[in-house]
Amino acid sequence: MPDLNKNELEALRILWDRGSLKPVQIQEIFSWNIDNGTLRSVLRVLMDKGYVERRKKGKAFFYRARGSRHGVLSGMIQRLAHVFAGGSTAGLIAELIKSEKLKKEEIEELKQIASSKIEKDRAMDKESGA
């Protein structure tokens, strides 16, 4: 799927969080001021890119996200990994850890997530007989 800009990502975040909404409702929730014409243009572009669909209810149009948050994130991660880490997701994560200034608590949280992932994968391997 095509790349997304800041306004498109914000509109998608709102639609994933809140479901089907009219443009005026999206505009009210936006994290920064966006005029109605710009928002409608953003929604039109999102429809063209395949991220959003529109349905008419009465006189109003309602917009909703077509793909899941996880699916879009996965695609973005794969593109970033391709550009910054030769296609390796682990390499991308390593680059992020190296380049970002992380607090001790954040590093501990990352360690905990990694350990939990290892345990979960081992349990799934045992279940599947691998």
HELIX and SHEET records of a PDB file:
HELIX    1   1 LYS A    6  ARG A   18  1                                  13    
HELIX    2   2 PRO A   23  ILE A   29  1                                   7    
HELIX    3   3 ASN A   36  LYS A   49  1                                  14    
HELIX    4   4 ARG A   69  ALA A   85  1                                  17    
HELIX    5   5 THR A   89  SER A   99  1                                  11    
HELIX    6   6 LYS A  104  SER A  128  1                                  25    
SHEET    1   A 2 VAL A  52  LYS A  57  0                                        
SHEET    2   A 2 ALA A  60  ALA A  65 -1                                        
END                                                                             
